[in-house]
């Protein structure tokens, strides 16, 4: 966690942008991203210089070339450590006329970060604002990976608090739950086809570093981790730049973050390429058939984006691959032919593992739609014996527009630092979701990994989910029952509600009491009338 002092520094930077005339939170993040990238380039160049000095050999890779650009400015002057010391007016001219054109020319070095900088635009309006932001960013400690990552996450959190732009950001604790449910391994190839700020990929990265520390010690695993494990698609260039920087600051050297309209472009090169899909894609209504990838229409003939994304996930996964994805509730019970066919395919042709119903306030204040997490494994040969349902009532935050914390920080999220009491569970169900999921005998979550990811008592001391009644918060439904219900996957279709028996009084007793009360009232009125008459 970053300190309150660092948060205050970031808040001052943010306020400086707003008072300087940039009020769009995405533009603020984008400009900060460019400056952080320039700072990193200078750090890498300095490391190369130090290595050359130690070895007494020429630099293997010069990020800032020798000589001058086509406008006669020395490349060495474009380094962060150089231009941060010059006067505001000169710094502004240098950054605008020389540094950013240089930044746009870096795309040929092969890194995902440089590639997304080719369209970099410098929009800071005044020299004074640039000098203030450069000075503030230079004062923020960026040496530690966790600090850098948390700092950027804190800034991205401001997107969510800025109204409609929050559509790009899934709540961090929901992402954590989905990553913990799928338990990524060192050999996985992970994809988010609607990556946005890359929150799912960042959380998977943190999970792997925590559970598989050898991944950064073994040369082969490390190469896979940095260059072939993480893949994200988006068709918004701003999001690609922000997402790439988010991954960079969380310590992933060269993820595959690229421009791709996931629903419109064919997927021949990506078909069956990934072992794990994590996503909360946008559900924006419907697309024209002409604009929809034909390979997705082979799976489901529809214009509905929520169904097309599910078809996409099946297309991208390799056999044996698993997915945790957020879908609107309509996917679970929609009555159209396309809805039913897709649900049938998940149950009959793949292995549908679980449906976790989320409360409608999870995505407030910018969306109040009811959603669920679908957990499934691509088998192409069926395998659904039962489906596990969980009804999440609380996620640790209030379900109104304010989304205020209901518990301290150490009791938030799916893996809180401290255990929760029964009363606290009623305010945060996520640890219980994870505990019960890990007790299921599912191929996608082997016992060996469940024991590695949680305490043994959590696994052994849990009531068998198959034995829970349908009045419980979670329960299992056999495949035959789901087939009998037309493949309806809404939790309320199977949940049984116990109505408390109330012993009502007999109607004639109630009428008798009413008559008695009426007689008492009439008598009281008569006595009051007599009293008033005697006084007069």
Residue pairs with C-beta under 8 A, 6 or more apart in sequence:
1 150
1 409
2 147
2 150
2 151
2 154
6 140
6 141
6 147
6 151
7 154
9 136
9 139
9 140
10 140
10 151
10 154
10 155
12 136
13 32
13 132
13 133
13 136
13 137
14 28
14 155
14 158
16 129
16 132
16 133
16 136
17 23
17 28
17 31
17 129
17 133
18 28
20 124
20 125
20 126
20 128
20 129
20 132
21 125
21 126
21 129
22 28
22 31
22 123
22 124
22 125
24 165
25 158
25 159
25 162
25 165
26 159
26 165
26 168
26 238
26 242
27 123
28 158
29 155
29 156
29 158
29 159
29 242
30 238
30 241
30 242
31 122
31 123
31 124
31 133
32 133
32 137
32 155
33 241
33 242
33 245
34 100
34 103
34 117
34 120
34 122
34 241
35 133
35 134
35 137
36 137
36 142
36 152
36 245
36 249
37 103
37 113
37 117
37 245
37 248
38 80
38 99
38 103
39 80
39 137
39 138
39 142
40 248
41 63
41 64
41 79
41 80
42 64
42 79
42 80
42 81
44 63
45 62
45 63
45 64
45 79
46 81
48 59
48 60
48 61
48 62
48 63
49 59
51 59
51 60
52 58
52 59
52 60
64 75
64 76
64 78
64 79
65 75
66 75
66 76
67 74
67 75
68 74
68 75
69 75
69 78
69 98
69 101
69 102
71 97
71 98
73 94
73 97
73 98
75 102
76 82
77 83
77 94
77 98
78 94
78 98
78 99
78 102
80 138
83 91
83 94
83 95
83 99
83 134
84 91
84 134
84 135
84 138
86 94
88 127
88 128
88 130
88 131
89 127
91 127
91 130
91 131
91 134
92 124
92 126
92 127
92 130
92 131
95 122
95 130
96 122
100 120
100 121
100 122
103 117
103 120
104 117
104 118
104 119
104 120
106 114
106 117
106 118
107 114
107 115
107 117
107 118
108 114
110 254
111 254
112 244
112 254
112 255
112 256
112 257
112 258
113 244
113 245
113 248
115 258
116 237
116 240
116 241
116 244
116 257
117 241
119 237
120 241
124 130
124 133
140 151
141 147
142 148
142 151
145 249
145 250
145 251
148 249
148 250
149 202
149 206
149 246
149 249
149 250
149 251
151 249
152 245
152 246
152 249
152 250
153 172
153 202
153 246
156 169
156 197
156 199
156 242
156 246
157 169
159 165
159 166
159 168
159 169
159 197
160 166
160 169
160 171
160 366
163 365
163 366
164 366
166 365
166 366
167 282
167 366
167 367
168 196
168 197
168 239
169 196
169 197
169 199
170 196
170 199
170 200
170 280
170 326
170 363
171 362
171 363
171 395
172 199
172 203
172 413
173 395
173 396
173 412
173 413
173 414
173 430
174 280
174 326
174 358
174 362
174 395
175 199
175 200
175 203
175 278
176 203
176 413
176 414
176 415
177 373
177 413
177 414
177 430
177 433
177 434
178 200
178 278
178 324
178 326
178 373
179 200
179 203
179 204
179 207
179 278
179 324
180 207
180 414
180 415
180 434
180 453
181 324
181 354
181 373
181 375
181 433
181 434
181 437
181 445
182 276
182 278
182 322
182 323
182 324
182 375
182 444
183 207
183 211
183 445
183 449
183 453
184 190
184 204
184 207
184 208
184 276
185 208
185 212
185 449
186 208
186 212
186 214
186 215
186 221
186 224
186 225
187 224
187 275
188 204
188 229
188 275
188 276
189 228
189 229
189 231
189 273
189 274
189 275
189 276
190 200
190 201
190 204
190 229
190 230
190 231
190 274
190 275
190 276
190 277
190 278
191 231
191 232
191 233
191 270
191 273
191 274
191 276
191 277
191 278
191 316
192 198
192 200
192 201
192 231
192 232
192 233
192 277
192 278
192 279
193 232
193 233
193 260
193 262
193 277
193 279
193 281
193 309
193 312
193 313
193 316
194 233
194 234
194 262
194 279
194 280
194 281
194 282
194 309
195 201
195 232
195 233
195 234
195 239
195 243
195 257
196 234
196 236
196 239
196 243
197 239
197 242
197 243
197 246
198 232
198 243
198 244
198 246
198 247
198 255
198 257
199 246
200 278
200 279
200 280
201 230
201 231
201 232
201 243
201 247
201 252
201 255
201 278
202 246
202 247
202 250
204 230
204 276
204 278
205 230
205 247
205 250
205 251
205 252
206 250
208 215
208 225
209 215
209 216
209 251
211 452
211 453
212 221
214 221
215 221
215 222
215 225
216 222
216 225
225 252
226 252
226 253
226 254
226 255
227 253
227 254
228 256
229 255
230 247
230 252
230 255
230 256
230 257
231 255
231 256
231 257
231 273
231 274
232 243
232 255
232 256
232 257
232 258
233 258
233 259
233 260
233 262
234 240
234 243
234 257
234 259
234 260
235 259
235 260
235 261
235 262
237 259
240 257
240 258
240 259
243 257
244 255
244 257
247 255
247 257
262 281
262 309
262 312
263 287
263 291
263 292
263 293
263 296
263 305
263 308
263 309
263 312
264 287
264 291
264 292
264 293
265 293
266 293
266 294
266 295
267 293
267 295
267 296
267 312
267 315
267 316
268 295
270 315
270 316
271 295
271 315
271 316
272 315
272 316
272 317
272 318
272 319
273 316
273 318
274 316
274 317
274 318
274 321
275 317
275 318
275 320
275 321
275 322
276 321
276 322
276 323
277 313
277 316
277 317
277 321
277 322
277 323
277 324
277 325
278 323
278 324
278 325
279 309
279 313
279 323
279 325
279 326
280 325
280 326
281 305
281 306
281 309
281 325
281 326
282 305
283 305
283 306
283 309
283 327
283 328
284 305
285 304
285 305
286 302
286 303
286 304
286 305
287 303
287 305
287 308
288 303
289 297
289 303
292 303
292 308
293 312
295 315
296 308
296 311
296 312
296 315
299 311
299 314
299 315
299 342
299 345
300 307
300 308
300 310
300 311
300 338
300 341
300 342
300 345
301 338
302 308
302 336
302 338
304 336
304 338
304 339
306 327
306 328
306 330
306 331
307 331
307 338
307 339
307 342
309 325
309 327
310 325
310 327
310 331
310 342
310 346
310 374
311 342
313 323
313 325
314 345
314 350
314 378
317 323
317 378
318 378
319 378
319 379
319 380
320 377
320 378
320 379
321 377
321 378
322 353
322 375
322 376
322 377
322 378
322 444
323 374
323 375
323 376
323 377
323 378
324 373
324 374
324 375
325 373
325 374
326 358
326 371
326 372
326 373
326 374
327 371
327 372
327 373
327 374
328 369
328 370
328 371
329 357
329 369
329 370
329 371
329 372
329 490
330 339
331 339
331 342
331 343
331 372
331 374
331 489
332 343
332 355
332 372
332 488
332 489
332 490
332 491
333 339
333 488
333 489
333 490
333 493
334 340
340 486
340 487
343 487
343 488
343 489
344 487
346 352
346 374
346 376
346 384
347 384
347 387
347 479
347 482
347 483
347 487
348 382
348 384
349 379
349 380
349 381
349 382
350 376
350 377
350 378
350 379
350 380
350 382
350 383
350 384
351 376
351 377
351 378
351 379
351 382
351 383
351 384
351 443
351 444
352 374
352 375
352 376
352 384
352 387
352 489
353 375
353 376
353 377
353 387
353 388
353 440
353 442
353 444
354 373
354 374
354 375
354 387
354 388
354 389
354 390
354 437
354 440
355 372
355 373
355 374
355 375
355 387
355 388
355 389
355 390
355 489
355 491
356 372
356 373
356 375
356 389
356 390
356 392
356 433
357 370
357 372
357 389
357 390
357 391
357 392
357 491
358 370
358 371
358 372
358 373
358 392
358 395
359 370
359 392
359 393
359 394
359 395
359 399
360 368
360 369
360 370
360 371
360 399
361 368
361 398
361 399
361 400
361 403
362 371
362 395
362 399
363 369
363 371
364 399
364 400
364 401
364 403
365 401
365 402
365 403
372 491
375 388
375 444
377 383
377 443
377 444
383 443
384 479
384 482
385 478
385 479
386 466
386 476
386 477
386 478
386 479
387 476
387 477
387 479
387 482
387 489
388 437
388 440
388 465
388 474
388 475
388 476
389 474
389 475
389 476
389 477
389 491
389 494
389 495
390 429
390 433
390 436
390 437
390 473
390 474
391 473
391 474
391 491
391 495
392 429
392 430
392 433
393 426
393 429
393 473
394 406
394 426
394 427
394 428
394 429
395 428
395 429
395 430
396 405
396 406
396 407
396 411
396 412
396 413
396 427
396 428
396 430
397 403
397 404
397 405
397 406
398 404
398 405
398 406
405 412
406 427
406 428
407 420
407 424
407 427
407 428
409 417
410 416
410 417
410 418
411 417
411 418
411 420
411 424
411 428
412 428
413 428
413 430
413 431
414 430
414 431
414 433
414 434
415 431
415 434
416 428
416 431
419 431
420 428
420 431
425 431
425 432
429 473
432 473
433 474
434 454
435 454
435 458
435 462
436 462
436 465
436 474
437 445
438 445
438 450
438 453
438 454
438 458
438 459
438 462
439 450
439 459
439 462
439 463
439 464
439 465
440 465
440 476
441 447
447 459
450 459
451 459
465 474
465 475
465 476
466 476
468 474
468 475
468 476
469 475
469 496
470 477
470 494
470 495
470 496
471 495
471 496
471 497
471 498
475 494
475 495
477 494
481 494
482 488
482 489
485 493
485 494
